[in-house]
């Protein structure tokens, strides 16, 4: 997601830097592309609207439009607003000595928990970690199957105890499996457990 967002924003910035003189039309076209990039990255539309409005107010200032490097000024404005929006804290999971590490995803049906769990598992795998995916959404057997399919496609381990219909028991057995395999590998485990909201 962030790679795609970064790529889209770089294209917008390249276009802005190539302009000798910026106009309101040019800035609006760039803001339209930024808006689309943020929305495609699943940023809330209200956050996107507020972000674009703040950038527009600063970018259409006559001091910026009349400067010698208006494109670079607008890029700086977008960068500063992105830092204000996303923060400049280091990314990733905060360090902890607790093993296995548990990541719980909660949300409404259809909100993307299963896909997010698989993406998170891939991200952790690329860091040399060994995620174990566990679905506790026993009310939706299709979600359990979907997690299995996504895990298999991404070469991730998926814990799916056959015939177990108790979400707590599924989570406990997943923790036990992660702990057991964790003692063999001595590396961080991640369990992405999905459960519907009450």
C-alpha positions as CSV (number, residue, x, y, z in Angstrom):
1,X,0.0,0.0,0.0
2,X,2.7,2.5,1.0
3,X,4.8,1.6,-2.0
4,X,1.9,2.3,-4.3
5,X,1.1,5.6,-2.5
6,X,4.8,6.6,-2.6
7,X,5.0,5.9,-6.3
8,X,1.9,7.9,-7.1
9,X,3.1,10.8,-5.0
10,X,6.5,10.7,-6.7
11,X,4.8,11.0,-10.1
12,X,2.8,14.0,-8.9
13,X,6.0,15.7,-7.5
14,X,7.8,15.0,-10.8
15,X,5.1,16.8,-12.7
16,X,5.1,19.7,-10.3
17,X,8.9,20.1,-10.5
18,X,8.7,20.1,-14.3
19,X,6.4,23.1,-14.3
20,X,8.2,26.4,-14.8
21,X,5.3,28.3,-13.5
22,X,2.5,27.0,-11.3
23,X,-1.1,28.1,-11.7
24,X,-4.2,27.3,-9.7
25,X,-5.2,24.8,-12.4
26,X,-1.8,23.0,-12.1
27,X,-2.1,22.8,-8.3
28,X,-5.7,21.6,-8.5
29,X,-4.7,18.8,-11.0
30,X,-1.9,17.7,-8.6
31,X,-4.2,17.8,-5.6
32,X,-6.7,15.7,-7.5
33,X,-4.0,13.0,-8.1
34,X,-2.9,13.2,-4.4
35,X,-6.6,12.8,-3.3
36,X,-7.0,9.7,-5.5
37,X,-3.7,8.2,-4.3
38,X,-4.7,8.7,-0.6
39,X,-8.2,7.3,-1.2
40,X,-6.8,4.3,-3.0
41,X,-4.5,3.7,0.0
42,X,-7.6,3.4,2.1
43,X,-7.2,6.7,4.0
44,X,-10.5,7.9,5.4
45,X,-12.2,10.4,3.0
46,X,-12.7,13.0,5.7
47,X,-9.0,12.9,6.5
48,X,-8.2,13.2,2.8
49,X,-10.5,16.1,2.4
50,X,-9.0,18.0,5.3
51,X,-5.5,17.1,4.1
52,X,-6.1,18.4,0.6
53,X,-7.8,21.6,1.9
54,X,-4.8,22.4,4.1
55,X,-2.4,21.8,1.2
56,X,-4.5,23.8,-1.2
57,X,-4.7,26.8,1.2
58,X,-0.9,26.8,1.6
59,X,0.0,26.0,-2.0
60,X,-2.2,28.7,-3.6
61,X,-0.6,31.4,-1.4
62,X,0.8,34.1,-3.8
63,X,4.2,33.8,-2.2
64,X,4.4,30.2,-3.2
65,X,3.0,30.6,-6.7
66,X,5.3,33.6,-7.3
67,X,8.4,32.0,-5.9
68,X,11.4,31.0,-8.1
69,X,10.8,27.3,-7.3
70,X,7.0,26.9,-6.9
71,X,7.0,23.2,-7.6
72,X,9.5,22.5,-4.9
73,X,7.6,24.7,-2.5
74,X,4.4,22.7,-3.1
75,X,6.3,19.4,-2.7
76,X,7.6,20.7,0.7
77,X,4.1,21.7,1.7
78,X,2.7,18.2,0.9
79,X,5.7,16.6,2.7
80,X,5.1,18.7,5.8
81,X,1.4,17.9,5.8
82,X,2.1,14.2,5.3
83,X,4.3,14.3,8.3
84,X,1.6,16.0,10.3
85,X,-1.0,13.5,9.1
86,X,1.0,10.2,9.5
87,X,3.6,11.4,12.1
88,X,7.3,10.9,12.0
89,X,7.5,8.1,14.5
90,X,9.5,5.1,13.4
91,X,7.3,2.5,11.7
92,X,6.8,-1.1,12.6
93,X,5.9,-2.9,15.8
94,X,7.2,-1.5,19.0
95,X,9.9,-3.7,20.6
96,X,8.8,-6.2,23.3
97,X,10.3,-9.2,25.0
98,X,7.0,-11.0,25.2
99,X,6.7,-14.1,23.0
100,X,4.7,-15.0,21.1
101,X,3.6,-11.6,20.1
102,X,-0.2,-11.4,19.5
103,X,-1.8,-9.0,17.0
104,X,-5.6,-9.0,17.2
105,X,-7.7,-7.6,14.3
106,X,-11.3,-6.6,15.0
107,X,-13.8,-5.1,12.7
108,X,-17.1,-5.4,11.0
109,X,-17.8,-8.1,8.4
110,X,-16.3,-7.2,5.1
111,X,-14.0,-4.5,6.5
112,X,-10.8,-6.3,5.3
113,X,-9.5,-8.2,8.3
114,X,-8.7,-11.4,6.5
115,X,-6.8,-9.6,3.7
116,X,-5.1,-7.3,6.2
117,X,-3.9,-10.3,8.2
118,X,-2.4,-11.9,5.1
119,X,-0.7,-8.6,4.1
120,X,0.6,-8.2,7.7
121,X,1.9,-11.8,7.6
122,X,3.8,-11.1,4.4
123,X,5.3,-7.9,5.8
124,X,6.4,-9.8,8.9
125,X,7.9,-12.6,6.8
126,X,9.9,-10.2,4.8
127,X,11.4,-9.0,8.1
128,X,12.5,-12.6,8.9
129,X,9.7,-13.3,11.3
130,X,7.5,-16.3,11.3
131,X,3.9,-15.4,11.5
132,X,1.1,-17.8,12.3
133,X,-2.4,-16.8,11.2
134,X,-5.4,-17.8,13.3
135,X,-9.0,-17.1,12.5
136,X,-11.4,-17.0,15.4
137,X,-14.4,-15.9,13.3
138,X,-16.3,-19.1,13.7
139,X,-19.6,-17.6,12.6
140,X,-18.2,-17.2,9.1
141,X,-16.6,-20.4,7.9
142,X,-15.8,-18.7,4.5
143,X,-13.6,-16.2,6.4
144,X,-11.6,-19.2,7.9
145,X,-11.3,-20.8,4.4
146,X,-10.3,-17.4,2.9
147,X,-7.5,-17.0,5.5
148,X,-6.3,-20.5,4.6
149,X,-6.2,-19.7,0.9
150,X,-4.5,-16.4,1.4
151,X,-2.0,-17.9,3.8
152,X,-1.2,-20.7,1.3
153,X,-0.7,-18.2,-1.5
154,X,1.7,-16.1,0.6
155,X,3.5,-19.2,2.0
156,X,2.3,-18.3,5.5
157,X,1.5,-20.8,8.3
158,X,-2.2,-20.9,9.1
159,X,-3.6,-22.5,12.3
160,X,-6.9,-24.1,11.6
161,X,-7.9,-26.8,14.2
162,X,-10.4,-29.0,12.4
163,X,-13.8,-29.2,14.1
164,X,-13.1,-26.5,16.7
165,X,-15.9,-24.0,16.9
166,X,-15.0,-22.2,20.0
167,X,-13.2,-18.9,19.2
168,X,-11.3,-18.9,22.6
169,X,-10.2,-22.5,22.1
170,X,-9.0,-21.7,18.6
171,X,-7.0,-18.7,19.9
172,X,-5.5,-20.7,22.8
173,X,-4.4,-23.6,20.5
174,X,-2.9,-21.1,18.1
175,X,-0.9,-19.5,20.9
176,X,0.2,-23.0,22.0
177,X,1.4,-23.8,18.5
178,X,3.2,-20.5,18.1
179,X,4.9,-20.9,21.5
180,X,5.9,-24.5,20.7
181,X,7.4,-23.5,17.3
182,X,8.8,-20.3,18.8
183,X,10.9,-22.3,21.3
184,X,12.4,-24.2,18.4
185,X,13.2,-21.2,16.3
186,X,13.9,-18.6,19.0
187,X,12.4,-15.8,16.8
188,X,9.4,-13.5,17.0
189,X,6.0,-15.0,16.2
190,X,3.0,-13.0,15.2
191,X,-0.5,-14.3,15.5
192,X,-3.2,-12.4,13.6
193,X,-6.4,-13.5,15.1
194,X,-9.6,-12.2,13.6
195,X,-12.9,-12.0,15.3
196,X,-16.2,-10.3,14.5
197,X,-17.2,-7.3,16.6
198,X,-19.9,-8.1,19.2
